[in-house]
Amino acid sequence: MVFRILIGGLVSFYTVFMLLPAANAQETEVSQGVGEWILQCADEGDISSCEALYIADIIVEDTQISLFRFSLSKTEDGKDYGILYFPYVVDLFLGAPPTLIVDGQKQDKIPWINCSIDGCWAHKVISPQTVSAMKGGRDAVLRLQMLDGRNLDVSFSLMGITATLGKLIQSE
């Protein structure tokens, strides 16, 4: 049995997450929405950091709850780096990494790195083929395995990812 959660149009473009700690330093943060993706940059002194970000929120009983965030950024050597964060531990099976599916085609697995009471994180360098599929795709699914063996499919839009990644490259 597969559960599906659709995330069309429920993305909060105004939700801002801190990229860098604000330890008595002057920090500037800028976010721009492109389609359903956000280009978010933060500057702190000589350090600058930008990411292409998708934030999926759901509304439960008139309360907005963050379901997950998926970001792509560039490493110092120019590789695409993906970070997936689920703020709630929802009986995820950590032995099975989330699978990224673009337009029905399996692309990549993003291994879990850590889970705590604050949520679960998965991250890795994303292959150029996966980034290319995302740029050319319309819809994506993150497939997660639950402790009881069932799959949880979380669908999200790729609308705006090409323009956002283009702006990300320009910002570096």
N, C-alpha and C positions, 0 to 999 in steps of 0.2 A: 504494500500500500504506500502511495506517495502522497504527502501533503503538499499543497502549493500555497504560497503566499505571494500575491501580486502587489507590486509596489509602484504602479503607474500613477503619477501625479501627486503622490503623497510625500515627495521629497522636500525637506526644509532647506531652502537656499540660504536662509539667514542664520542657521545654526552654525556657530563658530566654535571650533575646537582649538585649543592651544597647541601649537606645534613645538614650541620651545618654552622652557621654564622662564618665568619672569622674576628673576632674582636681582632685584634692584637695578634693572637695566632698562633702557629705553627700547621699547618694542613697538613695531608697526606691523599691523596685519591688514591685508587687503584680500577680499574675496570677490570674484566675478562669476556670475552664473552664465553658462553656455548650454542651452538645452537643459538636460537634467543633470549635468555635471557642473562642478564648481572648480575654478582655478583659484587656489588659495595660496597666498605667499605671506611669509612672515620674515621680517628683518629685525635682527637684534645686534646692534653694533656692526661688526664686520661679517657676521654670519647671516646668510640669506638662504631661505628654504622655500620651495614651491612644490605643490602637488596637485594632480588632477584628482578630484574627490567626488564620490557619490555617497550621499547620506540618505539612508532609507528610514523614514519615520512611519509609524502606523498610529492611528488614532483609536484609542480604546476608551469608551465612555467619556468622550470629550477631553481626553488627556492625550497629549502627543508624547509618544514613547519612541526612543531611538532603537531601531531593530538591528541595523548594522551599518558599518561604513567600510568602503573599499576605496583605496587610493593607489595611484600610480605616481611615481616620482622617478627622477634620474639619479643614478649613482655617480660618483666622481669619475668613473671610467665610461660614463655614457650609457650604461645598461638601464633598462626599465625595471623598476623594483615595485612589487605589489605588496600591499599590506591590507589584510582583512581583519576587522575587529567586530566581534559580537559582544555587546556590553552585558548580556545576561547569559548565564550558563543554563542552557535549556536541555539538559540530558544529552549532550553531544557525545558521540563516541570518538575519543581522541585518536584511536588507532586507525581511523579512516579519514584521511585529509579531505577538506572540501574540494569538490571538483568544479571547475569553471566550464560552463557549456555556453557556446555562442551559436545562436540560430540553429539549435539542435545538434551541434557537433561538439563532442568533448574536446577541450583544448588543453587544459593544464590542471594539475593538482597542486594545491597550496598547503603544505604541511603545517599542522598546528605546532606552535612554538611553546605556548604557555596558556594555562587557564588558572584563574584565581576567582575569588568572590567578586572581582571587578569585571570579569568576562574572559573571553578567549581571544587569542591573537594567532594569526597565521601570516607568514610572509616569506617571500622568496624573490629571486630575480625572475622576471616573466620573459618567456622566449619571444623573439621578434615575430614568430609565426602567430603566437597568441595575441600580441598587440595588434598585428595586421588584421587578424580575424575580428577583433573588437572594433577596430576603426571601420571595417567594412560591414559590420553587423548591425542589426536593429535591436535585438533582445538578447539578454544573457540570463543564465540561471546559475546559482550557486547550489550545488547538491551536497547536503550534509547528511551524515548517517547518525541516527539516534542510537541510544544505548540498547533499545529493544530490536534493533536491526532495520527498522523502517527508515526510508529516506525522507528528508525534508527538502523540498525544492523552493528556493527563494528566487523569484523572477524579478529582473530589473531592466531598465531601458539603457540602451547605449546611445540614445539621441544626444548629440553634442560632444561625444567623446573625442571625435577627430579634431574639431575646432579647439577643444580644451587642451588636448595633447600638443597641438600646434602652438598654442600660446605658452604652454609649459616649456617647449623647446626654445621659444623666443626669449623667455624670461631668464634662461640660464646663461 
